[in-house]
Amino acid sequence: MTPKFRSLGPAAFIISAVFLIAAPPSPAASKASRRAAAKPSKSAAKRGRADREARRDSRQSKRERAADRRHGRDDRRHARDDRRSRREERAAKESRKDPRKMSKRERMLEARREAERRRREAAERARQIALALARQRAADQALRDETAANIQHDNTTGEDPEVRRVALQALGDRAGTVVVMNPKTGQVYTVVNQEWGLRRGFKPCSTTKLVTGLAGLTEHVIDPVQTVNIGTSSYGLDLTDSLAFSNNGYFQRVGGQVGFTKMMEYARKLGLGQTTGINFPLESPGRLPVFKEGYAVNHMSSHGDDIEVTALQLANIASAIGNGGHLLVPHMPRTPVEGVNFKREVKRELDIPQESYAHMIPGMIGSVSYGTGKRAYNPYETLAGKTGTCTGQGSKLGLFTSFGPVHDPQLAVAVILRNSHTGGKYAAEVAGQVYRGLQGRFGPRPGTQPLLASDPLAPRPHIDPRKAAEVSDEEKGDDDAADAAEAGATTTQAGAQNGAVAQPAIQKTAKTVERPPAVAPAVTNPTPAPQQRSSQGVERPRRVFDRPEN
């Protein structure tokens, strides 16, 4: 073979090898290669599933371990509670041991434990009391601040400057309102804190007994000369002493027998639930309940439940009683000319007999002379008023409405106070300061025959004044525990509501006691000097027996 052909052999071998390498694999070879490639991927999936299962098992084990820890904590807590209860049981057993059988050391330990327990209880009580007092002081201060802000915004155009000055001094830093007006003409001298005195209604508390008394007298439920045993100790109270001591049981029985319909009729007659017509904007009409029945009528008749009145309405009611039944339209003269030429405007003549007013006034005098309003007492002139104490409008209320002098009314003063430590007696004190401050101008006039507290015609209590607290419900407010008239109080209520004149049980079961006649001494001086008063500043009425003699 020539060299030419010997060189072609290796070249052909190389070319054929290249073709063999580049040739596509057969189908069998492709399937085999895919199976070989799939084997690693399947093993990886198995490893992923195994990892996920391992993680899930790990999480489950963690939850189980956490649950075990919780159960362990619960078990330990229960064990602690069991140990504590056993210790307490042992301590209780030891405390129940007879001290005579205890050793000296045991007695000392027990005394120390008891002293420590009492100390902790006293500290906790003191803390609670301090918190309550702090909250109450903050609320009282807020009311005083509101009063001061309201007074700064009062419209004083046309007000009598002297009367306003005296009323402001009497009110002082208390939270409240004062209304002073003329009970004969309706002229308003001043309204201190006009927002509360004209534009906001308050619960009347025991001042609603004026409405109840007039309704009971006019509807012949009350016999004014009867003394009624109300179930309180051995005392019997008539209308005069019930007004003077503000007894709830008496007026609850009267209101229950008058009935809701008639009670609301007399309340509207006296101007409640409607504006007075004074020339001030945004006057509040107050509020009267729509319906009540059963004992709710009795309680409303003594406490004024669901009734709202303004201080101006209270002053107008007192004026109507003092002037003999003329419900006036209060008016503030805005100019000096209007004040000089002031004309009285009568809203309506009340169809209430004059005898009803005459029987109410002695009880109102008694309230000031020896009853719940005795802080308004003035030995130089006789005042007639009615107090009220209860909780309403989010605070404790103290009310007092009055007129004086009784023989010739020149002023009608109504006071409403709001405070945690207030009451009707404090409102009476404010009104008394107003009367005393204006006595030189509005007091008894020369040439008149004033009715003084020493006059034999002035009312006297039928019970010992030192025991009057047993029948006086003024300070009990809404938490009255002396509602002795609840049982059987509504026996004649249905007939009264239907318009029938029912014979009240108050007359059937009462023991009638006439007041002893008084012989008036000869009067040589039209303005006699007042009697000596006690060291407490209030005249002590004459002592009488608990039970009037037959």
C-alpha positions in Angstrom: 0.0 0.0 0.0 1.2 3.3 -1.0 1.9 6.0 1.6 -1.0 7.9 0.2 -3.5 5.3 1.1 -1.9 4.5 4.5 -2.7 8.1 5.7 -6.4 7.8 4.8 -7.1 5.0 7.3 -6.7 7.0 10.5 -8.6 9.9 9.0 -11.6 7.7 8.2 -11.5 6.3 11.7 -11.6 9.7 13.2 -14.5 10.8 11.0 -16.6 7.7 11.7 -16.1 8.2 15.5 -17.3 11.8 15.2 -20.5 10.6 13.4 -21.1 8.0 16.0 -20.8 10.4 18.9 -23.1 13.0 17.3 -25.7 10.5 16.2 -29.1 10.8 18.3 -29.7 8.1 20.9 -32.1 5.4 20.3 -35.6 5.4 22.0 -34.6 2.7 24.4 -31.5 4.7 25.3 -33.6 7.9 25.8 -36.1 6.1 28.2 -33.2 4.6 30.1 -31.6 8.0 30.5 -34.9 9.6 31.7 -35.4 6.9 34.3 -31.9 7.5 35.4 -32.6 11.2 35.7 -35.9 10.7 37.5 -34.5 8.6 40.2 -32.6 11.5 41.8 -35.8 13.8 41.7 -38.0 11.2 43.3 -35.5 10.7 46.1 -35.4 14.5 46.6 -39.2 14.6 46.8 -39.1 11.9 49.4 -36.5 13.8 51.3 -38.8 17.0 51.2 -41.8 15.1 52.4 -39.7 13.6 55.2 -38.4 17.0 56.1 -42.0 18.4 56.2 -43.2 15.6 58.3 -40.3 16.1 60.7 -41.1 19.8 61.0 -44.7 19.0 61.6 -43.8 16.5 64.2 -41.5 19.1 65.8 -44.3 21.6 65.9 -46.7 19.1 67.4 -44.2 18.2 70.0 -43.6 21.8 70.8 -47.4 22.3 71.3 -47.5 19.2 73.4 -44.6 20.4 75.5 -46.3 23.9 75.9 -49.5 22.1 76.9 -47.6 20.0 79.3 -46.0 23.2 80.8 -49.4 24.8 81.1 -50.8 21.8 82.8 -47.9 21.7 85.0 -48.4 25.3 85.9 -52.1 24.7 86.6 -51.2 21.7 88.7 -48.7 23.7 90.6 -51.2 26.5 91.1 -53.9 24.1 92.3 -51.3 22.6 94.6 -50.6 26.1 96.0 -54.3 26.8 96.4 -54.7 23.5 98.1 -51.8 24.3 100.4 -53.2 27.8 101.1 -56.7 26.4 101.8 -55.2 23.9 104.2 -53.3 26.6 105.9 -56.4 28.7 106.2 -58.3 25.7 107.5 -55.6 25.1 110.1 -55.6 28.8 111.0 -59.4 28.7 111.3 -59.2 25.6 113.4 -56.6 27.3 115.6 -58.7 30.4 115.8 -61.6 28.3 117.0 -59.5 26.8 119.6 -60.5 27.6 123.1 -58.1 30.4 124.3 -58.0 28.8 127.6 -56.5 25.7 126.0 -54.0 27.7 124.0 -50.5 28.2 125.2 -49.2 31.7 125.9 -47.1 31.6 122.7 -50.2 30.6 120.6 -52.3 33.3 122.1 -49.6 35.9 121.3 -49.3 34.7 117.7 -53.1 34.7 117.4 -53.3 38.2 118.8 -50.6 39.4 116.4 -52.4 37.8 113.4 -55.7 39.4 114.4 -54.1 42.8 114.9 -52.4 42.6 111.5 -55.7 41.6 109.9 -57.5 44.5 111.5 -54.7 46.9 110.5 -55.0 45.8 106.9 -58.8 46.2 106.9 -58.6 49.6 108.5 -56.0 50.7 106.0 -58.1 49.5 103.1 -61.2 51.3 104.5 -59.2 54.5 105.0 -58.0 54.3 101.4 -61.5 53.7 100.0 -62.8 56.6 102.1 -60.1 58.9 101.0 -60.8 58.1 97.3 -64.5 58.7 97.8 -63.9 62.0 99.6 -61.5 63.1 96.9 -64.0 62.3 94.2 -66.8 64.1 96.1 -64.6 67.2 96.8 -63.9 67.4 93.1 -67.6 67.1 92.2 -68.5 69.8 94.7 -65.7 72.1 93.4 -67.0 71.6 89.9 -70.5 72.7 91.0 -69.1 75.8 92.7 -67.1 76.7 89.7 -70.1 76.3 87.5 -72.1 78.5 89.8 -69.4 81.2 89.7 -69.2 81.1 85.9 -73.0 81.3 85.6 -73.2 84.3 87.9 -70.6 86.1 85.8 -73.0 85.7 82.8 -76.2 86.9 84.6 -78.1 89.6 82.9 -78.4 92.1 85.8 -80.2 94.8 83.8 -83.1 96.1 85.9 -82.2 94.1 89.0 -82.3 95.8 92.4 -78.6 96.3 93.3 -79.1 96.1 97.0 -81.2 93.0 96.9 -78.6 91.3 94.6 -75.7 92.3 96.8 -77.5 90.8 99.9 -78.4 87.6 98.0 -74.8 87.2 96.7 -73.5 87.6 100.2 -76.0 85.1 101.6 -75.1 82.5 98.9 -71.4 82.9 99.4 -69.3 80.2 97.8 -72.1 77.7 97.8 -73.3 76.1 94.6 -76.9 77.2 94.1 -79.4 79.8 93.0 -81.4 82.5 94.8 -84.6 84.1 93.6 -86.1 87.2 95.4 -89.4 88.7 94.3 -92.4 90.7 95.5 -95.2 88.2 96.4 -97.9 90.9 95.9 -96.9 92.4 92.6 -94.7 89.8 91.0 -91.8 92.1 90.5 -88.5 90.1 90.5 -85.8 91.9 92.4 -82.9 89.5 91.6 -82.1 86.1 90.2 -78.6 84.9 91.3 -77.4 82.2 88.9 -80.1 82.7 86.3 -79.0 79.5 84.5 -80.1 77.4 87.4 -82.8 79.6 88.7 -84.8 80.0 85.4 -83.5 77.6 82.8 -83.0 74.3 84.7 -85.5 72.2 86.6 -84.7 70.3 89.8 -86.5 67.7 91.9 -88.7 69.6 94.4 -88.1 67.1 97.2 -90.3 67.9 100.2 -91.4 71.3 98.9 -93.9 69.3 96.9 -95.8 68.8 100.2 -97.2 72.3 99.7 -99.1 71.0 96.7 -100.1 67.9 98.5 -101.4 69.9 101.5 -103.4 72.3 99.4 -104.9 69.4 97.4 -105.7 67.4 100.6 -107.4 70.4 102.2 -109.4 71.4 99.2 -110.5 67.8 98.4 -111.5 67.3 102.1 -109.0 64.6 102.7 -107.3 66.5 105.5 -109.2 67.7 108.6 -106.9 70.5 109.8 -107.8 70.0 113.5 -107.1 66.3 113.5 -104.1 64.6 115.0 -103.2 61.5 113.1 -101.1 58.6 114.6 -98.7 57.7 111.7 -97.2 54.7 113.4 -94.1 56.4 114.6 -93.6 55.8 118.3 -96.5 57.2 120.2 -96.8 60.5 118.4 -99.8 61.9 116.6 -99.2 64.6 114.0 -101.6 67.2 112.6 -101.1 69.1 109.4 -99.2 71.9 111.2 -96.6 69.7 112.8 -96.4 67.5 109.7 -95.4 70.5 107.6 -93.1 71.9 110.3 -91.2 68.6 110.7 -91.6 67.6 107.0 -93.1 64.2 107.9 -93.3 61.9 104.9 -95.8 59.3 106.1 -98.5 61.9 106.7 -98.3 63.4 103.2 -97.9 60.0 101.5 -101.3 59.0 103.0 -102.8 62.3 101.9 -101.4 62.0 98.3 -102.5 58.4 98.0 -106.1 59.3 98.9 -106.2 62.4 96.7 -105.0 60.4 93.7 -102.6 61.0 90.8 -105.1 62.8 88.6 -106.1 65.3 91.2 -102.5 65.8 92.4 -101.5 66.7 88.8 -104.5 69.0 88.5 -103.4 71.0 91.6 -99.8 71.0 90.5 -100.8 72.6 87.2 -103.0 75.1 89.0 -100.0 76.3 91.0 -97.9 76.7 87.8 -95.8 73.6 87.7 -95.1 72.0 84.3 -95.4 75.4 82.5 -93.4 78.5 82.2 -94.2 81.5 84.5 -94.0 84.0 81.7 -91.1 86.0 83.0 -89.3 88.3 80.5 -86.2 86.1 80.4 -85.3 84.0 77.4 -85.2 80.2 77.4 -87.2 79.7 80.7 -87.7 76.1 81.6 -91.2 74.9 82.2 -90.1 72.1 84.5 -91.7 68.7 84.2 -94.7 66.7 85.6 -95.1 62.9 85.4 -97.5 61.5 82.8 -98.8 58.6 84.9 -98.3 56.9 88.2 -100.3 54.4 90.3 -100.2 52.6 93.5 -97.6 53.5 96.1 -95.7 55.5 93.5 -98.4 58.2 93.9 -97.9 58.2 97.7 -94.1 58.5 97.4 -94.4 61.3 94.7 -96.7 63.3 97.1 -93.9 63.5 99.7 -90.7 63.4 97.7 -91.6 64.9 94.3 -90.6 61.9 92.2 -90.4 62.6 88.4 -91.2 66.3 89.0 -88.9 69.1 88.1 -89.4 72.7 89.2 -87.3 75.9 88.9 -86.5 78.2 91.7 -88.7 80.9 90.2 -91.7 78.4 90.2 -91.1 77.7 93.9 -91.0 81.5 94.7 -94.2 81.9 92.7 -96.0 79.1 94.7 -95.0 80.7 97.9 -96.2 84.1 96.6 -99.6 82.5 95.7 -100.0 81.1 99.2 -98.9 84.4 100.8 -101.2 86.7 98.7 -104.3 84.6 99.0 -104.4 82.6 95.7 -103.2 85.0 93.0 -100.8 83.2 90.6 -98.7 86.1 89.2 -96.6 86.6 86.2 -93.1 87.4 87.4 -91.5 90.3 85.7 -88.2 92.1 85.8 -88.5 95.8 85.1 -85.7 96.7 82.7 -85.8 100.5 83.0 -86.3 102.9 86.0 -89.5 104.1 84.4 -90.8 100.6 84.2 -89.9 100.0 87.8 -91.7 103.1 89.0 -94.8 102.4 86.9 -94.7 98.6 87.6 -98.1 96.9 87.1 -99.1 93.6 88.5 -100.1 90.9 86.0 -102.2 88.0 87.3 -101.8 84.8 85.4 -105.0 83.3 87.0 -107.0 83.3 90.1 -106.6 79.9 91.8 -109.9 78.2 92.6 -108.7 77.1 96.0 -110.6 78.2 99.1 -109.0 80.8 101.3 -109.3 78.4 104.3 -106.9 76.1 102.6 -104.2 78.8 102.5 -105.0 79.8 106.1 -104.5 76.2 107.3 -101.2 75.8 105.4 -99.5 79.0 106.8 -99.2 77.8 110.4 -97.3 74.8 109.4 -95.0 76.9 107.2 -94.5 79.2 110.2 -93.8 76.2 112.4 -91.1 75.1 110.0 -89.2 78.3 110.4 -90.0 78.7 114.1 -89.2 75.2 115.4 -89.0 72.8 112.5 -86.7 71.9 109.6 -86.3 75.5 108.5 -85.4 77.0 111.8 -82.1 78.3 110.5 -84.2 81.0 108.8 -85.7 82.1 112.1 -85.9 85.9 112.7 -87.2 87.1 116.1 -88.2 90.4 114.6 -90.5 89.1 111.9 -92.5 86.0 111.3 -91.5 84.0 108.2 -93.3 81.1 106.5 -91.4 78.5 104.5 -90.9 74.9 103.5 -87.7 73.0 103.2 -86.8 70.1 100.9 -83.8 67.6 101.0 -83.2 64.8 98.6 -80.9 63.6 95.7 -81.7 64.6 92.2 -80.0 65.8 89.0 -76.8 64.0 89.9 -76.2 65.7 93.3 -77.8 66.2 96.7 -80.3 69.0 96.8 -81.3 71.5 99.4 -84.4 73.6 98.8 -86.3 76.3 100.6 -89.3 78.5 99.5 -90.8 81.1 101.7 -92.5 84.5 102.1 -92.5 87.1 104.8 -93.4 89.0 106.9 -96.5 86.8 107.2 -98.9 89.6 108.3 -97.8 91.8 105.3 -95.7 89.8 102.7 -93.0 91.9 101.1 -90.6 89.3 99.9 -90.7 85.8 98.5 -87.4 84.0 98.6 -86.6 80.7 97.0 -83.2 78.9 97.3 -81.8 75.8 95.7 -78.4 74.4 96.7 -76.4 71.6 95.2 -73.6 69.9 97.2 -72.7 66.7 98.9 -73.2 68.2 102.3 -76.3 70.4 101.7 -79.9 70.1 102.7 -83.0 72.1 103.2 -81.8 73.5 106.5 -78.8 75.1 104.7 -81.1 76.6 102.0 -83.2 78.0 104.8 -80.1 79.6 106.3 -79.3 81.3 103.0 -82.9 82.6 102.8 -82.8 83.8 106.5 -79.7 85.8 105.7 -81.5 87.5 102.8 -84.5 88.4 105.0 -82.2 89.8 107.8 -80.1 91.7 105.3 -83.2 93.4 103.8 -85.1 93.8 107.0 -84.6 97.5 107.2 -86.1 97.9 103.8 -88.7 95.1 103.6 -89.3 94.3 107.2 -92.4 95.1 109.3 -93.7 98.6 108.5 -94.4 101.2 111.1 -98.0 101.2 112.3 -98.6 97.5 111.5 -99.3 94.8 114.0 -96.7 92.2 113.2 -97.1 88.5 114.1 -94.0 87.6 116.0 -92.8 84.2 117.1 -93.8 85.1 120.7 -97.4 85.8 119.6 -99.9 83.4 121.3 -101.5 82.7 117.9 -98.2 81.4 116.5 -98.1 77.6 116.1 -96.6 75.4 118.8 -95.5 71.8 118.4 -97.7 69.1 119.9 -94.7 66.9 120.6 -91.5 67.6 122.5 -89.1 69.4 120.2 -86.2 67.4 121.6 -87.8 64.2 120.2 -88.8 65.8 116.9 -86.1 63.9 115.1 -88.2 60.7 115.4 -90.9 62.2 113.1 -88.8 64.5 111.0 -88.0 62.9 107.7 -86.2 65.9 106.2 -82.7 64.5 106.3 -83.7 61.0 105.1 -84.3 62.2 101.6 -84.9 59.5 99.0 -83.8 56.7 101.4 -86.8 57.2 103.5 -87.2 54.4 106.0 -90.3 55.7 107.6 -92.8 55.1 104.9 -95.3 53.7 107.4 -98.3 54.6 105.4 -97.5 52.3 102.5 -99.9 49.6 103.6 -103.5 50.5 102.9 -102.6 53.9 101.5 -104.3 53.3 98.2 -107.7 52.0 99.5 -109.6 55.0 98.3 -107.2 56.1 95.5 -109.3 54.6 92.7 -112.4 56.4 93.8 -110.5 59.7 94.0 -109.1 59.3 90.6 -112.5 58.7 89.1 -113.7 61.9 90.6 -115.6 60.5 93.5 -115.3 62.2 96.9 -114.1 59.3 99.1 -114.1 59.4 102.9 -110.5 59.0 103.7 -109.2 56.6 106.2 -107.1 59.4 107.6 -110.2 60.8 109.1 -111.7 57.5 110.2 -108.7 56.3 112.2 -107.5 59.6 113.5 -107.8 60.9 117.1 -109.1 64.4 117.1 -107.3 66.8 119.4 -108.2 70.5 119.4 -105.4 73.0 119.9 -105.9 74.8 123.3 -107.3 78.2 122.9 -104.9 81.0 123.5 -105.8 84.3 125.2 -104.0 87.2 123.5 -102.4 89.6 126.0 -103.1 93.3 125.8 -100.6 94.8 123.3 -99.2 98.1 124.5 -96.4 98.4 122.0 -97.1 97.7 118.4 -93.6 96.3 117.9 -92.7 94.4 121.1 -89.2 93.3 121.8 -88.4 89.7 120.9 -88.1 87.0 123.5 -84.8 85.8 124.8 -83.4 83.1 122.6 -81.4 80.0 123.6 -77.7 79.8 123.3 -78.1 77.9 120.0 -79.7 81.0 118.4 -83.1 79.4 118.0 -86.1 80.1 120.3 -87.1 77.0 122.3 -90.8 76.3 122.0 -92.7 75.5 125.1 -92.6 71.9 126.2 -95.6 69.8 125.7 -96.5 66.2 126.4 -96.0 63.4 123.9 -99.7 62.6 123.9 -102.2 65.3 124.1 -104.7 64.9 126.9 -108.2 64.1 126.0 
